[in-house]
Every structure is written in C-alpha cells, then in structure tokens.
Amino acid sequence: MNAVDLLIYARWIIPVEPDGAILERHAIAVHAGRIVDVCPAAEVHARFRPAETIELAEHALIPGLINAHTHAAMTLLRGLADDVPLMSWLQNHIWPAESRWLSAEFIRDGTELAIAEMLRGGITCFNDMYFFPEVTAETVRRQGMRASLGMIVIDFPSAWGNGPQEYLAKGTALRDRYKDDPLLSFTFAPHAAYSVSARWLQEIRTLADELQVPVHTHVHETAAEVAQSLQQHGKRPLARLAELGFMTPGFMAVHMTQLTDAEIAEAARCGVHVLHCPESNLKLASGFCPVAKLLAAGVNVALGTDGAASNNDLDMFGEMRTAALLAKGVSGDAAAVPAATALRMATLNGARALGLDKETGSLTPGKWADITAVHLGMAENQPVYNPISQLVYATGRQQVSDVWVAGQRLVRDGTLTRMHIDAVRAKAVAWQQRISHEPTIAAIPA
C-alpha cells in the first residue's frame, strides 16, 4: 500500500485524455503535487494510504482550465469603454488610460483581482500579455497559481520602459530569473505586427530561436488590420510574419478572425497554434475565427478570454459554450466543436500551445495535480445524461467548488484559501474611484 498526500473521490472524472472519456465513481491519488493514479473508487483503499481524503459525491473533476490568452491586470479597466470598435477602443480609451494609470501598483492589484476571478472560475493557468510582468510573476507565485508570462514588446514607450530594447532586456532578465520555477513559463509577446516594427520582430524571432521560447501575438484580429497591412506593406500580416520566420510550432496566433483557406492550410502545415477568444471578438465586432475549418485542417485551437476590458469577464465556462455555439453557427454544422472538443480547447489544447502539455492540461498520472471540481448536483443541471455536455452547455463558473494547483487547494468550498476577497474587491473599487474622477491624457498614436 502506497502512502499519498490526497485522495479525491468524485461522481465523475473527466480526464480529457483520452478524448471524451468519462470515468464514473473513480478517485484521483495525489502525492508531492502530482497525480499518482486515477482508478476506480472500489480499488483505492487497497492501493493507497492517504493523509487526506475528500469525497465529492455530486461533482465532476476536470483538468484545471487554461486561459490561453488574457491581459490579467486589465480587470481594473473592466467596463471603462464598452460598445466601440477595436481601434477606437485602443486608441481613444485603453491606451490613454494605460498611459495615465499604468504602474506596479496597478498591475499588482489588477492581477490579484484577475487571479481571484479565475481561480473561483476553475482556471488554474493563464497566458498573460501585459506590462510589468515581474509584478505579475511575484503575484502569481504568492497566490500559487500557474502562469505563462509574456515578455511584451510594443513600439511606443510606457511606464514600464522606453521602447522595444528596454522591454526585451527586462523581459529576458525576468525569464532568466524564473526559468526553473515550476509555476512559471515565458513567451515573447510582441503586441501585433502593426504595433511592432519589422526590426524588432526580427530581433524577437532571433531571441526566440536562441532561447527556445514560444512567441505569442495578436494577428488577423480585424479586417481593418489586414487592409492596413496590404496598404502599407503589400502583404497580409500573416505573410509578413511568415517572411520573418514566425510560422513555426512555437508560434501562438491570437484571434485569427480573418483567414483564407490557404492561410489555414499553411498554419496547419507549420504547426501554428491559434488562441481563440470568441466573446471578445464578438463584443468588438472583430469577426469570426473559422474554428471548424482550423480543427478539420489539424490546427491546435485553444481558448482564451482576452482581457476583462474587452470581454468583460474571465469566465472560461462562458468561453467554452460560446466557442461551441459560434462554431456551429459559422460553419452551418451542428456537429462542429462538440462539447468534448470545447473542453479540450479549454484544457489540453491550451497546455499544448504553451508547451506545457507534458505537465498539465489533463488528469493523467505524472502530471501536476491541477484539478477543478464542479458541482453538477444543482437542479439546473438535472438530469445529467452526459457530464461533459452539462459542463459546456449548462454549467456556470459559480458551480466550481474546489481548485487545486500542483496539489495545493487554492479554492475550498467556493472560498479562496490564500486571498481575502473583500480586500481584493476594496482595492478594485478604490481604483474605479480614482480612474473615474480624473480624465485620461491624449491617445498614443498607433
């Protein structure tokens, strides 16, 4: 009999690997932060001697959700500029607000608010793209969450640095400091092909190759972006990035709402990952990512929320449902993106895009115990014919009861174990009052 730290019994376990599997009345054994075994409940007592046992008789256990693209600290700009198109939203509202308010304090408080929201919604890992990533790193480590941090680059200066050279120097130094941290990983994060010049894109490509670090950027987000690139460069953004060597298995293309069949085929051939943010794209009227075509071509598609300033939440249950329904409507095929695929996009596909699929993304022995428990015993969930369908089509994030990251219980019966939610809320309200009562400065040019 093997000693383990934790046994979690559940009505259902949805491991994600193999695809669509549903294990009834099973248990997960956890030791030293990793999954030791997933086995029938009837066999557990003969095999393991746990220090702690948890029984969840009406719950489904799923891999911790992975928010594959977000700007965590922008929670503090939630609702600041709603109902306007992307470039107007950026140039006339968001960039001016950032110019006025961006600081280490803003990042810390905004990231704490985001982590509280994400953990309570079953998210155990997020892929961030924002300024002051060293503050985000410290906040993530303090709260015990998992994160992939973008080493952001953009052509114009900010409170974090005076331009691309300083951004890259700071980003790579941060990556060197934390490269062995089990909770942190890193990507290069040029904002977009329209906001980072060719010189610095080439420098990023060179560094990414040298350090074997993935690249994560916004691309083909809107028709206007594509038209501007054609006018200025005579090429679509993806073609420019391809010429610079970005079309590789280490490239994560965010949004991708404007794609030709040839571009889809090229993305598949090159092993590019697509990070799909359906609700943000809908809200900003950016367009529709052709998810069904991408999946059919063999492209790995993961899900992200984008930032709370353009969504306006960090709710991966909402993104799963929207992604599944939108794919059906866009493709005209009710079988497009079935529930199991949507769940995989929110878990294992995200881990694969981030290069973390050997460590997280499924409930597989040997991986970190990043686990989310979802209560499916509510009247609104009955009857439960298929728990995966219920999770995607009839479940809200408020039904998340417990969350573990690397075996550490960060949410217990709906309550955060390391954060005081009232203090987090009070800081957010204080920022709202500051931002509301002082006008922002003029917009930064694109």
C-alpha positions as CSV (number, residue, x, y, z in Angstrom):
1,M,0.0,0.0,0.0
2,N,1.4,3.4,-1.1
3,A,1.3,6.5,1.1
4,V,-0.1,9.5,-0.8
5,D,-1.0,13.1,0.3
6,L,-4.5,13.2,-1.1
7,L,-7.3,11.1,-2.5
8,I,-10.3,12.8,-4.2
9,Y,-13.3,10.7,-4.8
10,A,-15.9,12.1,-7.3
11,R,-19.1,11.1,-9.1
12,W,-17.3,11.7,-12.4
13,I,-13.8,12.2,-13.5
14,I,-13.3,13.8,-17.0
15,P,-9.6,13.2,-17.7
16,V,-9.7,14.8,-21.3
17,E,-7.2,12.2,-22.3
18,P,-8.5,10.0,-23.9
19,D,-10.8,12.4,-25.7
20,G,-14.4,12.2,-24.4
21,A,-13.6,9.7,-21.6
22,I,-16.0,9.8,-18.6
23,L,-14.9,7.8,-15.5
24,E,-17.7,7.1,-13.1
25,R,-17.1,6.7,-9.4
26,H,-13.3,7.0,-9.6
27,A,-10.7,8.7,-7.5
28,I,-7.5,10.7,-8.1
29,A,-4.5,10.0,-5.9
30,V,-2.1,12.9,-5.5
31,H,1.4,12.9,-4.0
32,A,4.1,15.6,-3.9
33,G,1.8,17.8,-6.1
34,R,1.5,15.3,-8.9
35,I,-1.2,12.9,-10.0
36,V,-0.1,9.3,-9.0
37,D,-3.2,7.4,-10.3
38,V,-6.8,7.7,-11.5
39,C,-8.6,4.5,-10.6
40,P,-12.0,3.0,-9.7
41,A,-13.1,4.1,-6.2
42,A,-13.5,0.4,-5.2
43,E,-9.8,-0.2,-5.7
44,V,-8.4,2.8,-4.0
45,H,-8.3,1.7,-0.3
46,A,-6.4,-1.5,-1.3
47,R,-3.7,0.5,-3.1
48,F,-3.2,3.9,-1.3
49,R,-3.0,5.2,2.3
50,P,-3.9,8.9,2.1
51,A,-3.1,11.7,4.5
52,E,-6.3,13.4,3.4
53,T,-9.4,12.2,1.8
54,I,-12.1,14.3,0.1
55,E,-15.4,12.9,-1.2
56,L,-17.3,14.9,-3.8
57,A,-20.4,12.8,-4.5
58,E,-22.2,15.2,-6.9
59,H,-19.1,16.6,-8.7
60,A,-17.1,16.2,-11.8
61,L,-13.4,16.6,-11.7
62,I,-11.8,18.1,-14.7
63,P,-8.3,19.4,-15.5
64,G,-7.8,22.9,-14.3
65,L,-8.9,25.3,-17.1
66,I,-6.3,27.1,-19.1
67,N,-6.9,30.7,-20.1
68,A,-4.7,30.7,-23.2
69,H,-4.8,34.5,-23.8
70,T,-5.5,37.3,-21.4
71,H,-4.2,40.7,-20.1
72,A,-4.8,40.0,-16.4
73,A,-4.3,43.4,-14.8
74,M,-6.8,44.9,-17.3
75,T,-9.5,43.8,-14.9
76,L,-9.2,47.3,-13.4
77,L,-10.3,48.7,-16.8
78,R,-13.4,46.4,-16.9
79,G,-16.3,48.3,-18.4
80,L,-14.3,51.5,-19.0
81,A,-15.0,51.8,-22.7
82,D,-17.8,49.4,-23.9
83,D,-19.5,49.2,-27.2
84,V,-16.8,50.7,-29.5
85,P,-14.7,49.0,-32.3
86,L,-11.3,47.7,-31.6
87,M,-9.0,50.5,-32.9
88,S,-11.2,53.3,-31.4
89,W,-11.3,51.3,-28.1
90,L,-7.5,51.1,-28.1
91,Q,-6.5,54.5,-29.4
92,N,-9.2,56.6,-27.7
93,H,-9.8,54.8,-24.5
94,I,-7.4,52.0,-23.4
95,W,-4.0,53.4,-24.4
96,P,-4.8,56.8,-22.9
97,A,-5.9,55.1,-19.7
98,E,-2.8,53.0,-19.6
99,S,-0.6,56.0,-20.2
100,R,-2.2,57.7,-17.1
101,W,-2.5,54.8,-14.7
102,L,0.0,52.1,-15.5
103,S,2.2,51.3,-12.6
104,A,3.5,48.4,-10.5
105,E,0.6,49.0,-8.0
106,F,-2.0,48.9,-10.8
107,I,-0.5,45.6,-12.1
108,R,-0.4,44.0,-8.7
109,D,-4.0,45.0,-7.7
110,G,-5.4,44.2,-11.2
111,T,-3.6,40.8,-11.3
112,E,-4.8,39.9,-7.8
113,L,-8.4,40.7,-8.9
114,A,-7.9,38.6,-12.0
115,I,-6.4,35.6,-10.1
116,A,-9.3,35.7,-7.7
117,E,-11.8,35.7,-10.5
118,M,-10.0,33.0,-12.5
119,L,-9.4,30.6,-9.6
120,R,-13.0,30.9,-8.4
121,G,-14.0,30.1,-12.0
122,G,-11.8,26.9,-12.2
123,I,-8.9,28.4,-14.1
124,T,-5.5,27.1,-12.9
125,C,-3.2,28.6,-15.6
126,F,-3.3,31.7,-17.7
127,N,-1.2,33.0,-20.5
128,D,-0.6,36.7,-20.0
129,M,0.4,39.6,-22.2
130,Y,0.9,42.9,-20.3
131,F,3.3,45.4,-18.8
132,F,5.3,44.9,-15.6
133,P,5.4,41.1,-15.9
134,E,7.8,40.9,-13.0
135,V,5.0,42.2,-10.7
136,T,2.6,39.6,-12.3
137,A,5.2,36.9,-11.6
138,E,5.5,37.9,-8.0
139,T,1.7,37.9,-7.6
140,V,1.3,34.6,-9.3
141,R,3.9,32.9,-7.1
142,R,2.4,34.4,-3.9
143,Q,-1.0,33.1,-4.8
144,G,0.2,29.7,-6.0
145,M,-1.4,29.8,-9.5
146,R,0.3,28.7,-12.7
147,A,1.0,31.3,-15.5
148,S,2.8,31.7,-18.8
149,L,4.1,35.3,-18.8
150,G,4.5,37.3,-22.0
151,M,7.7,39.3,-22.4
152,I,5.7,42.1,-24.1
153,V,7.1,44.3,-26.8
154,I,5.5,47.3,-28.4
155,D,7.0,50.2,-30.4
156,F,5.9,53.0,-28.1
157,P,7.1,53.8,-24.5
158,S,5.1,53.1,-21.4
159,A,5.6,53.4,-17.6
160,W,7.4,50.0,-17.8
161,G,10.0,51.0,-20.4
162,N,11.1,53.5,-23.0
163,G,10.7,51.1,-26.0
164,P,11.5,47.7,-27.5
165,Q,15.1,47.5,-26.5
166,E,14.3,48.0,-22.8
167,Y,11.3,45.8,-22.9
168,L,13.3,42.9,-24.3
169,A,16.1,43.4,-21.8
170,K,13.7,43.4,-18.9
171,G,11.7,40.5,-20.2
172,T,14.7,38.2,-20.9
173,A,16.2,39.1,-17.4
174,L,12.9,38.1,-15.8
175,R,12.8,34.9,-17.7
176,D,16.3,34.1,-16.6
177,R,15.4,34.7,-13.0
178,Y,12.4,32.4,-13.0
179,K,13.1,29.9,-15.8
180,D,13.3,27.0,-13.3
181,D,10.1,28.0,-11.3
182,P,7.6,25.1,-11.7
183,L,4.6,27.5,-11.8
184,L,6.0,30.0,-14.3
185,S,6.9,29.8,-18.0
186,F,7.5,32.5,-20.6
187,T,6.7,33.6,-24.1
188,F,7.9,36.5,-26.2
189,A,4.8,38.7,-26.7
190,P,5.1,41.3,-29.5
191,H,1.7,43.1,-29.3
192,A,0.9,42.9,-33.0
193,A,2.5,43.2,-36.5
194,Y,1.0,46.7,-36.7
195,S,2.4,47.9,-33.4
196,V,5.9,46.3,-33.5
197,S,8.3,47.3,-36.4
198,A,10.0,44.7,-38.6
199,R,13.3,45.4,-37.0
200,W,12.1,44.4,-33.6
201,L,10.0,41.5,-34.9
202,Q,13.2,40.1,-36.4
203,E,15.1,40.6,-33.1
204,I,12.3,38.7,-31.3
205,R,12.5,35.9,-33.8
206,T,16.2,35.6,-33.3
207,L,15.9,35.6,-29.5
208,A,13.1,33.1,-29.6
209,D,15.2,30.7,-31.6
210,E,18.2,31.1,-29.3
211,L,16.3,30.7,-26.1
212,Q,13.7,28.1,-27.5
213,V,10.9,30.3,-26.2
214,P,7.4,30.5,-27.9
215,V,6.0,33.6,-29.4
216,H,2.5,34.9,-28.7
217,T,0.9,37.8,-30.6
218,H,-2.3,39.3,-31.9
219,V,-2.8,38.6,-35.6
220,H,-5.6,39.0,-38.2
221,E,-7.8,40.3,-35.4
222,T,-9.9,42.5,-37.7
223,A,-10.5,43.1,-41.4
224,A,-9.1,46.7,-40.9
225,E,-5.8,45.3,-39.6
226,V,-5.5,43.2,-42.8
227,A,-6.4,46.0,-45.1
228,Q,-3.9,48.4,-43.4
229,S,-1.2,45.8,-43.8
230,L,-2.0,45.4,-47.5
231,Q,-1.9,49.2,-48.0
232,Q,1.3,49.8,-46.1
233,H,3.3,46.6,-46.9
234,G,1.5,45.0,-49.9
235,K,1.1,41.8,-47.8
236,R,-1.3,40.4,-45.3
237,P,0.0,40.3,-41.7
238,L,0.5,36.5,-41.7
239,A,2.5,36.7,-44.9
240,R,4.8,39.3,-43.3
241,L,5.2,37.2,-40.2
242,A,5.9,34.1,-42.3
243,E,8.7,36.0,-44.1
244,L,10.2,36.8,-40.8
245,G,10.2,33.1,-39.8
246,F,7.3,33.1,-37.3
247,M,5.2,30.3,-38.8
248,T,6.5,27.5,-36.6
249,P,5.2,25.2,-33.9
250,G,6.4,27.8,-31.4
251,F,4.0,30.4,-32.7
252,M,0.7,31.3,-31.0
253,A,-1.6,33.4,-33.2
254,V,-4.3,35.2,-31.2
255,H,-7.7,35.9,-32.7
256,M,-7.2,34.9,-36.4
257,T,-10.7,36.0,-37.4
258,Q,-9.6,36.9,-41.0
259,L,-8.3,33.8,-42.7
260,T,-8.3,32.4,-46.2
261,D,-8.3,28.6,-46.8
262,A,-4.7,28.9,-48.0
263,E,-3.7,30.5,-44.7
264,I,-5.5,27.8,-42.7
265,A,-3.6,25.2,-44.7
266,E,-0.3,27.0,-44.1
267,A,-1.0,27.3,-40.4
268,A,-1.7,23.5,-40.2
269,R,1.5,22.7,-42.2
270,C,3.7,24.8,-40.0
271,G,2.2,23.6,-36.7
272,V,1.0,27.1,-35.6
273,H,-1.4,27.3,-32.6
274,V,-4.5,29.5,-32.7
275,L,-5.7,31.1,-29.5
276,H,-9.4,31.8,-30.0
277,C,-11.2,34.5,-27.9
278,P,-14.8,34.2,-29.1
279,E,-16.5,36.6,-26.7
280,S,-14.0,39.4,-27.0
281,N,-14.2,39.1,-30.8
282,L,-18.0,39.2,-30.7
283,K,-18.0,42.2,-28.4
284,L,-15.6,44.2,-30.5
285,A,-17.2,43.0,-33.8
286,S,-13.8,41.8,-34.9
287,G,-15.0,38.9,-36.9
288,F,-15.4,35.1,-36.6
289,C,-12.5,32.7,-36.2
290,P,-13.1,29.7,-38.6
291,V,-12.6,27.2,-35.8
292,A,-14.3,24.3,-37.5
293,K,-12.1,24.7,-40.6
294,L,-8.9,25.1,-38.4
295,L,-9.7,21.9,-36.4
296,A,-10.5,20.0,-39.6
297,A,-7.2,21.0,-41.0
298,G,-5.4,19.8,-37.9
299,V,-4.6,23.1,-36.3
300,N,-4.4,23.1,-32.5
301,V,-7.0,25.7,-31.3
302,A,-7.0,26.8,-27.6
303,L,-9.4,29.1,-25.8
304,G,-8.8,32.5,-24.1
305,T,-10.9,35.2,-22.6
306,D,-8.8,38.1,-23.7
307,G,-8.7,40.9,-21.1
308,A,-11.7,41.8,-18.9
309,A,-11.6,45.3,-20.5
310,S,-12.9,43.7,-23.8
311,N,-14.9,40.7,-22.7
312,N,-15.9,41.7,-19.8
313,D,-15.1,38.7,-17.7
314,L,-12.5,35.9,-17.3
315,D,-15.0,33.1,-17.5
316,M,-13.8,30.0,-19.3
317,F,-17.1,28.2,-18.9
318,G,-18.7,31.0,-20.9
319,E,-15.9,30.8,-23.5
320,M,-16.4,27.1,-23.9
321,R,-20.2,27.5,-24.5
322,T,-19.8,30.5,-26.8
323,A,-17.0,28.8,-28.8
324,A,-19.1,25.7,-29.3
325,L,-22.2,27.5,-30.3
326,L,-20.4,30.1,-32.5
327,A,-18.6,27.4,-34.4
328,K,-21.9,25.7,-35.2
329,G,-23.4,28.9,-36.4
330,V,-20.4,30.0,-38.5
331,S,-19.9,26.6,-40.1
332,G,-23.6,25.7,-40.5
333,D,-22.8,22.4,-39.0
334,A,-24.4,21.4,-35.7
335,A,-21.7,18.8,-35.1
336,A,-18.9,21.4,-35.2
337,V,-17.0,21.7,-31.9
338,P,-18.8,19.1,-29.8
339,A,-18.7,19.5,-26.0
340,A,-15.7,17.3,-25.6
341,T,-13.8,19.3,-28.1
342,A,-14.7,22.6,-26.4
343,L,-13.5,21.2,-23.1
344,R,-10.2,20.0,-24.7
345,M,-9.8,23.5,-26.2
346,A,-10.1,25.0,-22.7
347,T,-7.6,22.5,-21.1
348,L,-5.2,20.2,-23.0
349,N,-5.1,22.3,-26.2
350,G,-4.1,25.4,-24.2
351,A,-1.4,23.4,-22.5
352,R,-0.1,22.1,-25.8
353,A,0.0,25.7,-27.3
354,L,2.0,26.8,-24.3
355,G,4.4,23.8,-24.4
356,L,3.0,22.6,-21.1
357,D,1.1,19.5,-22.2
358,K,3.6,17.1,-20.5
359,E,2.9,18.9,-17.2
360,T,-0.7,19.9,-17.2
361,G,-3.9,20.0,-19.2
362,S,-5.3,16.5,-18.5
363,L,-5.8,14.3,-15.4
364,T,-3.0,11.9,-16.3
365,P,-0.6,10.2,-13.9
366,G,2.7,12.0,-13.8
367,K,1.2,15.5,-14.5
368,W,0.8,18.2,-11.9
369,A,-2.4,17.9,-9.9
370,D,-4.1,20.9,-11.5
371,I,-7.7,20.0,-10.8
372,T,-11.1,21.7,-10.8
373,A,-14.1,20.3,-9.1
374,V,-17.5,21.3,-10.5
375,H,-20.8,20.7,-8.6
376,L,-23.3,19.1,-11.0
377,G,-25.9,18.3,-8.4
378,M,-27.9,21.5,-8.8
379,A,-31.5,21.4,-10.1
380,E,-30.4,23.4,-13.1
381,N,-28.1,20.6,-14.1
382,Q,-30.6,17.8,-13.9
383,P,-30.9,15.2,-15.3
384,V,-27.2,14.5,-16.1
385,Y,-27.1,12.2,-19.1
386,N,-23.6,13.3,-20.2
387,P,-21.5,15.3,-17.7
388,I,-19.3,16.7,-20.5
389,S,-22.3,18.2,-22.3
390,Q,-23.5,19.6,-18.9
391,L,-20.2,21.2,-18.2
392,V,-20.2,23.0,-21.6
393,Y,-23.8,23.8,-22.2
394,A,-25.5,24.0,-18.8
395,T,-22.9,24.9,-16.2
396,G,-21.7,28.3,-14.8
397,R,-18.4,29.1,-13.1
398,Q,-20.3,29.7,-9.9
399,Q,-20.6,25.9,-9.7
400,V,-16.8,25.5,-9.2
401,S,-16.4,24.3,-5.6
402,D,-12.7,23.4,-5.3
403,V,-9.5,24.1,-7.2
404,W,-6.0,22.6,-6.8
405,V,-2.8,23.8,-8.4
406,A,0.2,21.4,-8.1
407,G,-1.8,19.7,-5.4
408,Q,-2.4,22.8,-3.3
409,R,-6.0,23.6,-2.6
410,L,-6.5,27.2,-3.6
411,V,-10.3,27.1,-3.6
412,R,-12.2,25.2,-0.8
413,D,-15.9,25.0,-1.0
414,G,-16.0,28.1,-3.2
415,T,-13.7,30.2,-0.9
416,L,-10.2,31.3,-1.8
417,T,-7.7,29.9,0.6
418,R,-4.9,32.4,0.1
419,M,-6.7,35.6,-0.7
420,H,-9.2,37.7,1.2
421,I,-11.9,38.5,-1.4
422,D,-13.2,41.6,0.4
423,A,-9.7,43.2,0.4
424,V,-9.3,42.4,-3.3
425,R,-12.7,43.9,-4.0
426,A,-12.0,47.1,-2.0
427,K,-8.8,47.7,-4.0
428,A,-10.8,47.4,-7.2
429,V,-13.4,49.9,-6.0
430,A,-10.6,52.3,-5.0
431,W,-9.2,52.2,-8.5
432,Q,-12.5,52.7,-10.1
433,Q,-13.0,55.9,-8.0
434,R,-9.5,57.2,-8.9
435,I,-9.9,56.5,-12.6
436,S,-13.5,57.8,-12.8
437,H,-12.6,61.1,-11.3
438,E,-9.6,62.1,-13.4
439,P,-9.6,62.4,-17.2
440,T,-7.0,60.5,-19.1
441,I,-4.4,62.1,-21.3
442,A,-4.4,62.2,-25.1
443,A,-4.3,59.0,-27.0
444,I,-1.0,57.4,-28.0
445,P,-0.7,57.1,-31.8
446,A,-1.0,53.6,-33.3
